[in-house]
Amino acid sequence: MKIRSIALLATAFGACILAAEAAENSKLPAASASQVQAKPHFGTWGVDLSSIDANTRPGDDFFRYVNGAWYDKAAIPNDRTSTGSFQDLQIQSEDEVRAIVNGLESKTGPLTSDEQKVRDLYHSYIDTAHIEQLGLTPAKPVLDGITAIRTPEDVARMMGSRHWGTKSLFRAGIGIDDKEPDSYTVNLGQSGLGLPDRDYYLLNDRQIVAARDGYRAYIARIFELAQIPGGAEKAEAILNLETAIAKLHWPRTERRNADKTYNPMTVAELEQQAPGFPWPTFLAEQGIPGAMDGTRRVIVEENTAFPGLAALFAGTPVATWRDYLTFHYLSDHASYLPKAFDDARFDLFGRIMGGQKEELAREKRGVMFLDGVMGQGVGKLYVARYFSPEAKAKAQALVANLLAIYRQRIQAADWMSPVTRRQALEKLAKINVKIGYPDIWRDYSKFEVDRNDLLNDEERAGEFEWNRRLTRLDQPVDRSEWGMSPQTVNAYYNPSLNEIVFPAAILQPPFFDPNADDAVNYGGIGAVIGHEISHGFDDQGSKYDATGELKNWWTADDRKNFDERTGALAKQYGGYSPLAGLFINGELTLGENIADLGGLNVALAAYHLSLNGKPAPVVGGLTGDQRFFLGWGQVWRFKSQDQAARQRLLSDPHSPPEFRVEGTVRNIDAWYAAFNVKPGDKLYLPPESRVHLW
């Protein structure tokens, strides 16, 4: 499933709102100070004015102007790599889920099946004494199976195992067919790396070299803990193998291109294109029908990388693959094994690569574990306690308002021809909106849980999820499905379903506060809603039509005009340097930057529409537009360890938060007027250099 989201974290809602419905619901109450009946979460009307750095000019550094005083005082918790708006809400969500689990522990009456599973899963994760007592015994069947490998066929079979969840050179998934959005298909992509991105193997930045050295030592340490001799030699061979894999991988900028990654073929044709890898064996092990006779149609993503990867597979000794599989199995499952394995993994990925000083408490990580293996089972309990129908209704009204403005903007776009405009309006009208939680909850009845068997609980969870998807291969697409749990602090657009999705947990301050000034809410959740709608019209989302089909619906001139505008935006962001010597990848982040710019523009227009023709009131000495942009800046207050920032910069399609603020506002004319930004200010862009899309 292709998801384009709002959040920082580097990565499906139920009523369809038609254009007529959007117009009918487009009038929200006028903003006024008297509307605020109760105290908002921040300040007296929704913005934490104590966070502002009054010594910084808005036109020089708007992020610091809004957040500078907060930034100077903010302390990153020892058990996190960052702090800020998203992290605060994430911690709140975790605490709320822990309260739910604690309630299940003390519940006197009988538990439902899902409640029992949630309680037992959490117990199995935090029962570290039992994990220590078991040692490596739960892992022995997999380790013995890897030891028994003798042939390349055996290696491919182990890589394809969904029961044991071992590492693979190739990634197989089941998702919606981009060209046939009513059908599911098998997708195949490149995989095989232990570090976050190919650049960690290929660049020579000092911190990246340190990460590679740490990775080499970590591999050796895992073998030492497993009492497998020759760890240093094995580590060198595995690192060399993964470096060779990285050299063959497509960079992330290429992988996000929807046209380039759609390459349908049969398994038989794949065998001809990428010989050297036992494709039928690999796919049949996963239960995919039509694999052994070569008739199954698959979608190959990084097609030109596959021949080289298959040749590398064939040319690598089986003994090296055994070591590779052994290491990755133990590493990937370290948090379910004795503490020494868990600590070793944290030392590399947490301390060295993330700058995290302390590991999260086991109880906090247990909440994350629950979300990963039974997210909707937890989510059903979460929304019953923490999400109100009123919040959902207010969010629906905001969405309708944003859709109405977007329709107006498309109709008024002077660079778009009537032919393309009709298609764009049809797509907008058919956007499906999901808010809060699914209408149909996931059925976990076939998922078996043993509170005394954590490792196998995790493996059974992976197998359950795979089998759930596998049974859909030749079935109609389930358009009610969600790709995030309700307790997730995020939002997304899915082009294959043409839907925007807002989980319950993001509909809270600072994104949405029913007691705050309207301008602030439009600068917060309004911009988030606009962001997700804009993904349907970003450089990749715009390649999908109203039905979710990957299909060109633009005239050649319109696409050329659009690409010129978005290309200028990519160039702008490519000039920003968050860390010395490293720049934002303007092509990698283009979709998110388009969504930020379009979303904020449309949200501002929606705020003005909500005034019903009346002037915005002045609140706290600030105009409506000023409060709107302060709301946007407040959403993105963020402070990070440099190591974590470097990792996101190399692999995350979202720009760093400070540039999501500044890179966006400097392209919006109203921001200049709101804060009297003039030539000579550092963020000033001449009008002709500002990118205007929607």
C-alpha positions in Angstrom: 0.0 0.0 0.0 1.4 3.4 -1.0 0.8 5.9 1.7 1.8 9.5 1.7 1.7 11.0 5.2 2.0 14.2 7.2 4.3 13.0 10.0 8.0 13.0 10.7 8.3 9.3 11.1 10.3 7.8 8.3 7.1 4.7 6.8 -5.9 3.5 5.4 -11.1 6.6 6.2 -15.2 5.8 5.6 -17.6 8.4 4.0 -17.2 9.7 0.5 -17.7 13.5 0.5 -18.8 14.7 -2.9 -18.3 18.2 -4.2 -21.9 19.1 -3.6 -21.7 17.9 0.0 -18.5 19.8 0.5 -20.2 23.0 -0.7 -23.2 22.4 1.5 -21.0 22.1 4.6 -18.5 24.7 3.7 -19.8 27.4 6.1 -18.2 27.2 9.5 -18.9 29.7 12.3 -17.1 33.0 12.1 -13.9 33.2 14.1 -14.2 35.3 17.2 -12.6 35.6 20.6 -16.0 35.0 22.2 -16.2 31.5 20.7 -13.7 30.2 23.1 -15.8 28.7 25.9 -13.1 26.8 27.7 -9.4 27.3 28.1 -7.5 25.9 25.1 -4.5 23.6 25.6 -2.0 26.4 24.7 -2.3 30.0 25.9 -5.6 31.8 26.0 -6.6 31.3 22.4 -4.5 28.3 21.1 -0.8 29.4 20.7 1.9 29.2 23.3 3.2 32.8 23.1 5.9 32.0 25.6 7.6 29.9 23.0 8.1 32.9 20.7 11.6 34.4 20.3 10.8 38.1 20.1 14.5 38.9 19.3 14.2 37.1 15.9 12.5 38.7 12.9 9.8 36.5 11.4 11.3 37.3 7.9 14.7 36.0 8.9 13.8 32.7 10.7 10.2 32.1 11.1 10.7 28.7 12.8 12.8 30.3 15.5 10.4 33.3 15.8 7.5 30.9 16.6 9.5 28.3 18.6 12.8 29.8 19.6 12.2 30.4 23.3 10.7 26.9 23.5 13.6 25.4 21.6 16.2 27.0 23.9 14.6 25.4 27.0 13.4 22.1 25.5 15.2 19.0 26.8 15.2 15.9 24.7 14.2 13.0 27.1 17.1 10.6 27.6 14.9 7.7 26.2 14.0 9.6 23.0 15.9 11.0 20.1 13.7 14.1 19.7 11.1 16.2 21.4 8.3 18.4 20.1 4.6 18.4 19.1 4.5 15.0 17.5 6.6 13.4 20.2 4.4 14.9 22.9 1.3 13.5 21.4 3.0 10.1 20.8 4.0 9.9 24.4 0.4 10.9 25.4 -1.0 8.1 23.1 1.4 5.6 24.6 0.4 6.5 28.2 -3.3 6.2 27.3 -2.7 2.7 25.8 -0.8 1.7 28.9 -3.7 2.9 31.0 -6.0 0.6 28.9 -3.7 -2.4 29.4 -3.4 -1.7 33.1 -7.2 -1.6 33.2 -7.3 -5.0 31.6 -5.0 -6.4 34.2 -7.3 -5.3 37.0 -10.6 -6.0 35.3 -12.7 -8.2 37.4 -15.2 -9.5 34.8 -14.5 -11.7 31.9 -12.4 -10.3 29.0 -13.3 -10.4 25.4 -11.1 -12.5 23.1 -9.3 -9.4 21.8 -8.9 -8.0 25.4 -7.4 -11.3 26.5 -4.9 -11.2 23.6 -3.9 -7.6 24.2 -3.3 -8.3 27.9 -1.4 -11.5 27.2 0.8 -10.0 24.5 1.7 -7.1 26.8 2.5 -9.4 29.6 4.7 -11.6 27.4 6.7 -8.6 26.3 7.3 -7.1 29.8 8.0 -10.5 31.5 11.8 -10.2 31.1 12.5 -12.7 33.8 10.8 -15.4 31.7 12.6 -14.2 28.6 16.0 -14.6 30.4 15.0 -18.0 31.7 14.2 -19.2 28.2 17.5 -17.9 26.6 17.8 -18.8 23.0 15.6 -21.9 23.3 12.6 -20.3 21.4 15.0 -19.3 18.6 16.5 -22.8 18.2 14.2 -24.2 15.5 15.0 -21.3 13.2 18.7 -21.3 14.0 18.8 -25.1 13.4 16.9 -24.6 10.1 19.5 -22.0 9.0 22.3 -24.3 10.0 20.8 -27.0 7.8 20.9 -24.9 4.7 23.0 -26.5 2.0 21.9 -25.2 -1.4 20.8 -21.9 -3.0 17.3 -23.3 -3.1 17.4 -23.8 0.7 18.5 -20.1 1.1 15.7 -18.8 -1.0 13.2 -21.0 0.9 14.4 -19.6 4.2 14.3 -16.1 2.8 10.7 -16.6 1.8 9.6 -18.1 5.2 6.7 -16.1 6.6 6.5 -18.4 9.7 10.0 -17.6 10.9 10.3 -14.1 9.5 13.9 -14.2 8.3 15.7 -11.6 6.3 15.5 -11.6 2.5 17.3 -10.1 -0.5 14.0 -9.3 -2.0 10.8 -7.9 -0.4 7.4 -9.5 -1.3 4.1 -7.9 -0.4 0.5 -8.0 -1.4 -1.2 -4.7 -2.3 -3.5 -2.9 -4.7 -2.6 -3.1 -8.3 -1.8 0.4 -9.5 -3.2 -0.2 -13.0 -6.2 -2.3 -11.7 -7.2 -0.7 -8.5 -10.1 -3.2 -7.9 -7.6 -6.0 -7.6 -4.7 -7.1 -5.3 -1.4 -8.1 -6.7 2.0 -9.4 -5.6 4.6 -6.7 -5.4 8.4 -7.5 -5.4 11.0 -5.0 -4.3 14.7 -4.7 -3.4 15.6 -5.4 0.2 18.5 -7.0 2.2 20.1 -4.1 4.0 20.6 -3.9 7.8 21.4 -0.2 7.9 18.6 2.4 7.2 19.6 3.3 3.6 22.1 2.5 0.9 23.8 5.8 1.6 25.0 4.4 5.0 27.2 2.0 3.0 28.3 4.4 0.3 28.9 7.8 1.8 32.0 8.8 3.8 30.5 11.5 6.1 32.2 11.1 9.5 29.1 10.1 11.3 28.1 7.6 8.6 31.5 6.0 8.8 31.1 5.7 12.5 27.7 4.0 12.0 29.3 1.5 9.6 32.1 0.8 12.1 29.5 0.4 14.8 27.5 -2.0 12.6 30.5 -4.2 11.9 31.2 -4.4 15.7 27.5 -5.1 16.4 27.4 -8.0 13.9 30.4 -9.6 15.6 28.8 -9.0 19.0 25.6 -10.8 18.0 27.6 -13.9 17.0 29.5 -13.7 20.3 26.3 -13.6 22.3 25.0 -16.6 20.4 28.2 -18.4 21.1 29.0 -18.8 17.4 32.7 -18.6 16.7 34.4 -16.4 14.0 32.2 -13.4 14.6 34.8 -10.8 13.4 35.3 -12.6 10.1 31.6 -13.2 9.6 30.9 -9.5 10.3 33.4 -8.4 7.7 31.8 -10.8 5.1 28.3 -9.7 5.9 29.2 -6.0 5.7 30.9 -6.6 2.4 27.9 -8.4 1.1 25.5 -5.7 2.2 27.7 -3.0 0.6 27.5 -4.9 -2.7 23.7 -5.0 -2.3 23.6 -1.3 -1.6 25.5 -0.5 -4.8 22.8 -2.3 -6.8 19.9 -0.7 -5.0 17.9 2.1 -6.6 18.2 5.4 -4.6 15.1 6.6 -2.9 14.5 9.3 -5.4 14.0 6.7 -8.1 12.0 4.4 -5.9 9.2 7.0 -5.3 8.5 7.3 -9.1 5.2 5.5 -9.6 5.8 5.0 -13.3 9.2 3.5 -13.0 8.3 1.1 -10.2 5.3 -0.5 -12.1 6.8 -3.4 -14.1 4.3 -6.3 -14.4 5.5 -9.7 -15.5 4.9 -13.4 -14.8 7.2 -15.3 -12.5 8.4 -17.2 -15.6 9.4 -13.9 -17.3 11.0 -12.8 -14.0 13.2 -15.9 -14.1 14.4 -14.9 -17.5 15.0 -11.3 -16.6 16.8 -12.0 -13.3 18.2 -15.5 -13.4 20.3 -16.8 -10.6 17.6 -16.5 -7.9 15.1 -19.4 -7.3 12.0 -17.2 -7.7 9.4 -20.1 -7.7 10.9 -21.6 -4.5 11.0 -18.2 -2.8 7.4 -17.3 -3.7 5.9 -20.7 -3.2 7.3 -20.8 0.3 5.0 -17.8 1.0 2.0 -19.6 -0.3 1.6 -17.6 -3.4 -0.4 -19.5 -6.0 1.0 -19.9 -9.5 4.5 -19.5 -8.3 5.9 -23.0 -9.1 4.5 -23.1 -12.7 5.5 -19.5 -13.4 2.0 -18.2 -14.2 1.5 -15.8 -11.3 1.7 -12.2 -12.4 3.8 -10.0 -10.2 4.7 -6.3 -10.1 8.5 -5.7 -10.0 9.5 -2.4 -8.6 13.2 -1.7 -9.0 13.3 -3.8 -12.2 16.8 -2.9 -13.3 18.3 -3.8 -9.9 16.9 -7.3 -10.0 19.3 -8.9 -12.5 22.4 -7.7 -10.5 20.9 -8.7 -7.2 20.0 -12.2 -8.5 23.5 -12.6 -9.9 25.0 -11.5 -6.5 22.8 -14.1 -4.8 24.1 -16.8 -7.1 27.7 -15.7 -6.7 27.7 -15.6 -2.9 28.7 -18.8 -1.1 25.9 -20.5 0.7 28.0 -20.4 3.9 27.9 -16.5 3.8 24.2 -16.6 3.3 23.8 -18.8 6.4 25.8 -16.3 8.4 23.8 -13.4 7.0 20.5 -15.1 7.8 21.6 -16.1 11.3 22.8 -12.6 12.2 19.7 -10.9 10.8 17.3 -13.3 12.5 18.9 -12.7 15.9 19.2 -8.9 15.3 15.7 -8.4 14.0 14.3 -10.4 17.0 16.7 -8.9 19.6 13.9 -7.3 21.7 12.3 -10.7 22.1 15.5 -12.4 23.3 17.6 -12.1 26.4 18.6 -8.6 27.5 22.2 -8.8 26.2 20.9 -9.0 22.6 18.4 -6.2 23.2 21.1 -4.0 24.7 23.5 -4.7 21.9 20.9 -3.6 19.3 20.1 -0.4 21.3 23.8 0.5 21.5 24.0 0.6 17.7 20.6 1.8 16.5 19.6 3.8 19.5 22.8 5.3 21.0 25.3 5.5 18.0 22.9 6.1 15.2 20.1 8.0 17.0 21.9 9.8 19.8 19.5 8.2 22.3 21.0 8.1 25.8 18.8 5.5 27.4 16.6 2.7 26.1 12.9 3.2 26.5 11.4 1.4 29.5 10.2 -2.1 28.7 6.6 -1.0 29.6 6.7 1.8 27.0 8.1 -0.4 24.3 5.5 -3.0 25.1 2.9 -0.4 24.0 4.7 -0.1 20.6 4.9 -3.8 20.3 1.1 -4.0 20.8 0.5 -1.5 18.1 2.7 -3.4 15.7 1.1 -6.8 16.1 -2.5 -6.0 17.1 -3.0 -2.3 16.4 -6.7 -2.3 15.7 -7.4 -4.6 18.6 -5.9 -1.9 20.8 -7.4 0.9 18.7 -11.0 -0.4 19.4 -10.4 0.0 23.1 -8.6 3.3 22.6 -11.4 5.1 20.7 -14.0 3.8 23.1 -12.2 5.7 25.9 -10.5 8.7 24.3 -12.3 9.7 21.1 -15.7 11.4 21.0 -18.3 11.6 18.3 -18.2 15.4 18.6 -14.5 15.5 17.7 -15.3 13.3 14.6 -18.1 15.6 13.5 -16.0 18.8 13.8 -13.2 17.2 11.8 -15.7 16.2 9.1 -16.9 19.8 8.9 -13.3 21.0 8.5 -12.6 18.4 5.8 -15.7 19.5 3.9 -14.6 23.1 4.0 -11.1 22.2 2.8 -12.5 20.2 -0.1 -14.8 23.1 -1.1 -11.8 25.5 -1.2 -9.7 23.0 -3.2 -12.5 22.7 -5.7 -12.5 26.5 -6.1 -8.7 26.6 -6.5 -8.8 23.9 -9.2 -11.5 25.8 -11.0 -9.5 29.0 -10.9 -6.1 27.5 -11.8 -5.1 29.6 -14.9 -2.3 27.1 -15.8 -4.7 24.2 -16.1 -6.7 23.4 -19.3 -10.4 22.6 -19.2 -9.7 18.9 -20.1 -7.3 18.4 -17.2 -9.5 20.5 -14.8 -12.5 18.2 -15.4 -10.4 15.2 -14.4 -9.0 16.9 -11.4 -12.5 18.0 -10.2 -13.7 14.4 -10.6 -10.8 13.1 -8.6 -11.5 15.6 -5.8 -15.2 14.7 -5.7 -14.4 11.1 -5.3 -11.9 11.4 -2.5 -13.0 9.1 0.3 -12.6 10.5 3.8 -11.9 8.4 6.9 -11.8 10.0 10.3 -11.0 8.6 13.7 -11.3 4.8 13.4 -12.5 2.1 10.9 -16.2 1.2 10.4 -15.2 -2.4 10.4 -12.6 -3.6 12.9 -10.1 -6.3 12.1 -10.8 -9.9 13.0 -8.1 -11.4 15.2 -9.8 -14.6 15.9 -7.3 -16.7 14.0 -4.3 -15.0 15.8 -3.1 -17.3 18.6 -1.3 -15.8 21.6 0.7 -17.5 24.3 1.6 -15.2 27.2 4.6 -17.4 27.9 6.1 -17.4 24.4 7.0 -13.9 23.2 9.2 -14.8 20.3 6.7 -17.1 18.8 3.9 -14.7 19.5 5.7 -12.2 17.3 6.3 -14.7 14.6 2.7 -15.9 14.7 1.6 -12.2 14.4 3.7 -11.8 11.2 2.3 -15.0 9.8 -1.2 -14.1 10.7 -0.9 -10.7 8.9 0.6 -12.3 5.9 -2.1 -14.9 5.6 -4.7 -12.3 6.1 -3.3 -10.5 3.0 -2.6 -13.7 1.1 -6.3 -14.8 1.1 -7.2 -11.5 -0.6 -5.1 -12.1 -3.7 -7.9 -13.0 -6.0 -10.6 -11.2 -4.1 -12.1 -7.6 -4.6 -10.2 -4.8 -2.9 -11.4 -4.0 0.6 -11.9 -0.2 0.5 -12.9 -0.1 4.2 -9.4 -1.1 5.4 -7.2 1.2 7.4 -3.4 1.4 7.1 -2.9 3.0 10.5 -4.3 2.3 13.9 -6.5 5.0 15.6 -3.9 5.6 18.3 -1.3 6.6 15.7 -0.3 10.3 15.6 -0.2 10.7 11.9 -2.4 11.1 8.8 -2.1 9.8 5.2 -3.3 9.8 1.6 -3.5 6.5 -0.3 -3.5 7.1 -4.1 -4.7 3.6 -5.0 -7.9 4.2 -3.0 -8.0 8.0 -3.5 -8.6 8.4 0.2 -7.5 10.7 3.0 -7.2 9.2 6.5 -7.0 10.9 9.9 -6.6 8.6 12.9 -8.2 9.7 16.2 -4.8 10.5 17.9 -3.9 13.3 15.6 -7.2 15.2 16.3 -5.8 16.8 19.4 -3.8 19.9 20.3 -1.8 21.4 18.8 -3.3 20.1 15.6 -6.9 20.4 16.6 -8.4 22.1 19.8 -12.1 22.8 19.9 -11.5 25.5 22.5 -8.9 27.3 20.4 -9.3 30.2 18.0 -10.4 29.1 14.5 -7.4 30.6 12.8 -5.1 28.4 14.9 -7.1 25.3 14.1 -7.0 26.1 10.4 -3.2 26.6 10.7 -3.0 23.2 12.4 -5.4 20.5 11.5 -6.7 22.5 8.6 -3.2 22.5 7.0 -2.9 18.7 7.8 -6.2 18.0 6.0 -5.1 20.2 3.1 -1.7 18.4 3.1 -3.4 15.0 2.6 -5.8 16.3 -0.1 -2.8 17.9 -1.8 -1.0 14.5 -2.0 -3.7 13.5 -4.5 -2.2 16.3 -6.7 1.5 16.1 -5.9 4.2 15.0 -8.4 3.3 11.3 -7.9 -0.2 11.3 -6.5 -1.3 13.3 -9.5 -0.4 10.3 -11.7 -3.5 8.4 -10.3 -7.0 9.2 -11.5 -10.3 9.4 -9.6 -10.6 5.6 -9.4 -7.0 5.1 -8.1 -5.6 3.9 -11.4 -2.1 4.8 -12.3 -3.1 6.6 -15.5 -2.1 9.9 -17.2 -5.1 12.2 -17.1 -3.1 15.4 -17.9 -2.6 17.1 -21.2 1.1 17.4 -22.1 1.2 21.2 -21.7 -0.5 21.0 -18.3 1.9 18.4 -17.0 4.9 20.4 -18.4 3.6 23.5 -16.6 3.1 21.6 -13.4 6.5 20.0 -13.5 8.2 23.4 -14.0 6.5 24.7 -10.9 7.3 21.7 -8.8 10.8 21.6 -10.1 11.4 25.1 -8.8 10.2 23.9 -5.4 12.6 21.0 -5.5 15.4 23.3 -6.3 14.5 25.6 -3.4 14.5 22.8 -0.9 17.7 21.3 -2.3 19.5 24.5 -1.2 18.6 24.0 2.5 21.4 22.5 4.7 20.1 21.3 8.1 23.5 19.8 9.0 26.9 20.9 8.0 27.8 19.3 4.7 24.4 17.7 4.2 21.5 19.2 2.2 17.8 18.3 1.9 17.2 16.1 -1.1 14.7 18.2 -3.0 13.6 15.4 -5.3 13.1 12.9 -2.5 11.0 15.3 -0.4 9.2 16.9 -3.3 5.8 15.1 -2.7 5.7 16.2 0.9 6.8 19.7 0.2 4.1 20.1 -2.5 1.6 18.8 0.0 2.8 21.2 2.7 2.6 24.2 0.4 -0.8 23.2 -1.2 -2.2 22.3 2.2 -1.3 25.5 3.9 -2.5 27.7 1.0 -5.8 25.9 0.9 -6.2 26.0 4.7 -5.7 29.7 4.8 -8.4 30.2 2.1 -10.7 27.9 4.1 -10.2 30.0 7.2 -11.1 33.1 5.3 -14.2 31.3 3.9 -15.2 30.5 7.5 -15.5 34.2 8.3 -18.5 34.4 6.1 -17.4 37.7 4.5 -16.6 39.4 7.8 -13.1 40.6 8.7 -11.1 38.4 11.0 -11.1 39.7 14.6 -7.9 40.8 16.2 -7.1 38.6 19.2 -4.3 39.3 21.6 -3.2 42.1 19.3 -2.7 39.6 16.4 -4.6 39.5 13.1 -6.3 36.3 11.9 -3.5 35.6 9.3 -0.8 36.1 12.0 -2.6 33.6 14.3 -3.0 31.2 11.4 0.7 31.1 10.6 1.6 30.9 14.3 -0.6 27.8 14.5 1.3 26.3 11.6 4.7 27.0 13.1 3.7 25.7 16.5 2.7 22.3 15.0 6.2 21.8 13.8 8.2 22.7 16.9 10.8 20.1 17.1 14.3 19.4 18.5 16.4 16.4 17.6 19.7 14.7 18.3 22.1 15.3 15.3 22.5 11.6 14.8 18.7 11.1 14.4 18.4 14.2 12.2 21.1 12.8 9.9 19.3 9.5 9.6 16.0 11.2 8.7 17.8 13.5 6.2 19.1 10.5 4.3 16.0 8.4 4.3 12.9 10.3 5.2 10.8 11.8 2.3 9.7 14.6 4.7 11.8 17.7 5.1 13.1 18.5 8.6 10.4 20.4 10.6 12.1 23.8 10.5 12.1 23.7 6.7 8.5 22.5 6.6 7.7 25.8 8.3 10.0 28.2 6.5 10.1 26.5 3.1 6.4 26.7 2.9 5.6 30.2 4.2 8.1 32.0 2.1 6.1 30.8 -1.0 2.8 32.3 0.3 2.1 35.9 -0.4 -0.2 36.4 2.6 2.7 35.5 5.0 4.7 38.5 3.7 1.8 40.8 4.4 1.0 39.3 7.8 4.5 39.8 9.2 5.7 42.7 7.0 8.5 40.7 5.4 10.6 42.9 3.1 13.5 42.6 0.7 16.6 42.1 2.7 15.0 39.7 5.1 16.7 36.3 5.0 13.5 34.3 4.0 12.4 36.9 1.4 11.7 35.6 -2.1 10.8 37.9 -4.9 7.2 37.4 -6.1 8.4 35.9 -9.4 10.4 33.3 -7.5 7.6 32.1 -5.3 6.0 28.8 -6.2 2.2 28.9 -6.6 0.3 25.6 -7.1 -3.1 25.7 -5.5 
